[in-house]
């Protein structure tokens, strides 16, 4: 491939040579002089048109076509090394531009969906609480058979609102990068023991057996944010309690590996159908919306769990069979592991 400078030099050379030849033939024949001059100018113009003007017009058309965001026009110039390199760079810029547009459209869709979900989640307990309070004000407050029941239901809805707002703040801080992990070395065994003991009360309300499986007699030092790891465990255990049947079993298990500790929370609950598994970590995604409303929750717990686990350079997996149960598994790095 010829250089752009060579093409320009050739055009100028033809123009100069045609001028010299025209000047040489002028005393002999005016016609030959004009033919030589015109021929040289035509050749020079042709070189400039095909190798300079036309490629620049093509670039301009592609730029104009970008007004249509769905345009797939590309620049393919091979008339010179410089223009070929420029077209490659220009196409790379266009690909980046189109990728940004696609990403912005996805973000706008996520934002709209998020706002819709938030407004719905806020509206339900607010309207329910409003109805309960209005009923009490219209005379039910004096009815000892229902007043305490209505007040308890109103309190439950307020607590649900508070949980939703707390988890909205959490996930907002996580996704914006404002939440910084306090990474430290700590013994994970006491954390597991304390967390399981603390959740026994909730499990006992449904006669669910909550047990810890693993060697608790030896310390296991890991590197992570102790409170965030506890938050992950609490979310998974409480989620298992919500979706387990009466007198079910939940097992929190830990296994020491060479470079990490594998943690799992397994229940004998209702299970999750295969088509729902890829989406259960999405914000506000619910497998059974009616049951989710009954058991409470914000729909953000698993999304927060996923973010916290990934912030620890790990991943969380899920296995589930309908009518058998569900198992969540993730790992935490041991101390001294980079």
Secondary structure in CASP SS format (residue, H / E / C, confidence):
PFRMAT SS
TARGET T0000
AUTHOR 0000-0000-0000
METHOD secondary structure of the structure
MODEL  1
X C 1.00
X C 1.00
X C 1.00
X H 1.00
X H 1.00
X H 1.00
X H 1.00
X H 1.00
X H 1.00
X H 1.00
X H 1.00
X H 1.00
X H 1.00
X H 1.00
X H 1.00
X H 1.00
X H 1.00
X H 1.00
X H 1.00
X H 1.00
X H 1.00
X H 1.00
X H 1.00
X H 1.00
X H 1.00
X H 1.00
X C 1.00
X C 1.00
X C 1.00
X H 1.00
X H 1.00
X H 1.00
X H 1.00
X H 1.00
X H 1.00
X H 1.00
X H 1.00
X H 1.00
X H 1.00
X H 1.00
X H 1.00
X H 1.00
X H 1.00
X H 1.00
X H 1.00
X H 1.00
X H 1.00
X H 1.00
X H 1.00
X H 1.00
X H 1.00
X H 1.00
X H 1.00
X H 1.00
X H 1.00
X H 1.00
X H 1.00
X H 1.00
X H 1.00
X H 1.00
X H 1.00
X H 1.00
X H 1.00
X H 1.00
X H 1.00
X C 1.00
X C 1.00
X C 1.00
X C 1.00
X C 1.00
X C 1.00
X C 1.00
X C 1.00
X C 1.00
X C 1.00
X C 1.00
X C 1.00
X C 1.00
X C 1.00
X C 1.00
X H 1.00
X H 1.00
X H 1.00
X H 1.00
X H 1.00
X H 1.00
X H 1.00
X H 1.00
X H 1.00
X H 1.00
X H 1.00
X H 1.00
X H 1.00
X H 1.00
X H 1.00
X H 1.00
X H 1.00
X H 1.00
X H 1.00
X H 1.00
X H 1.00
X H 1.00
X H 1.00
X H 1.00
X H 1.00
X H 1.00
X H 1.00
X H 1.00
X H 1.00
X H 1.00
X H 1.00
X H 1.00
X H 1.00
X H 1.00
X H 1.00
X H 1.00
X H 1.00
X H 1.00
X H 1.00
X H 1.00
X H 1.00
X H 1.00
X H 1.00
X H 1.00
X H 1.00
X H 1.00
X H 1.00
X H 1.00
X H 1.00
X H 1.00
X H 1.00
X H 1.00
X H 1.00
X H 1.00
X H 1.00
X H 1.00
X H 1.00
X C 1.00
X C 1.00
X H 1.00
X H 1.00
X H 1.00
X C 1.00
X C 1.00
X C 1.00
X C 1.00
X H 1.00
X H 1.00
X H 1.00
X H 1.00
X H 1.00
X H 1.00
X H 1.00
X H 1.00
X H 1.00
X H 1.00
X H 1.00
X H 1.00
X H 1.00
X H 1.00
X H 1.00
X H 1.00
X H 1.00
X H 1.00
X H 1.00
X H 1.00
X H 1.00
X H 1.00
X H 1.00
X H 1.00
X H 1.00
X H 1.00
X H 1.00
X H 1.00
X H 1.00
X H 1.00
X C 1.00
X C 1.00
X C 1.00
X C 1.00
X C 1.00
X C 1.00
X C 1.00
X E 1.00
X E 1.00
X E 1.00
X E 1.00
X H 1.00
X H 1.00
X H 1.00
X H 1.00
X H 1.00
X H 1.00
X H 1.00
X H 1.00
X H 1.00
X H 1.00
X H 1.00
X C 1.00
X H 1.00
X H 1.00
X H 1.00
X H 1.00
X H 1.00
X C 1.00
X C 1.00
X C 1.00
X C 1.00
X E 1.00
X E 1.00
X E 1.00
X E 1.00
X E 1.00
X C 1.00
X C 1.00
X C 1.00
X C 1.00
X C 1.00
X C 1.00
X C 1.00
X E 1.00
X E 1.00
X E 1.00
X E 1.00
X C 1.00
X H 1.00
X H 1.00
X H 1.00
X H 1.00
X H 1.00
X H 1.00
X H 1.00
X H 1.00
X H 1.00
X H 1.00
X H 1.00
X H 1.00
X H 1.00
X H 1.00
X H 1.00
X H 1.00
X H 1.00
X C 1.00
X C 1.00
X C 1.00
X C 1.00
X C 1.00
X C 1.00
X E 1.00
X E 1.00
X E 1.00
X E 1.00
X E 1.00
X E 1.00
X E 1.00
X E 1.00
X C 1.00
X C 1.00
X C 1.00
X E 1.00
X E 1.00
X E 1.00
X E 1.00
X E 1.00
X E 1.00
X E 1.00
X E 1.00
X C 1.00
X C 1.00
X C 1.00
X C 1.00
X C 1.00
X C 1.00
X H 1.00
X H 1.00
X H 1.00
X H 1.00
X C 1.00
X C 1.00
X C 1.00
X C 1.00
X C 1.00
X C 1.00
X C 1.00
X C 1.00
X C 1.00
X C 1.00
X C 1.00
X H 1.00
X H 1.00
X H 1.00
X H 1.00
X H 1.00
X H 1.00
X H 1.00
X C 1.00
X C 1.00
X C 1.00
X C 1.00
X C 1.00
X H 1.00
X H 1.00
X H 1.00
X H 1.00
X H 1.00
X H 1.00
X H 1.00
X H 1.00
X H 1.00
X H 1.00
X H 1.00
X C 1.00
X C 1.00
X C 1.00
X C 1.00
X E 1.00
X E 1.00
X E 1.00
X E 1.00
X E 1.00
X E 1.00
X C 1.00
X C 1.00
X C 1.00
X E 1.00
X E 1.00
X E 1.00
X E 1.00
X E 1.00
X E 1.00
X E 1.00
X E 1.00
X E 1.00
X E 1.00
X C 1.00
X C 1.00
X C 1.00
X C 1.00
END
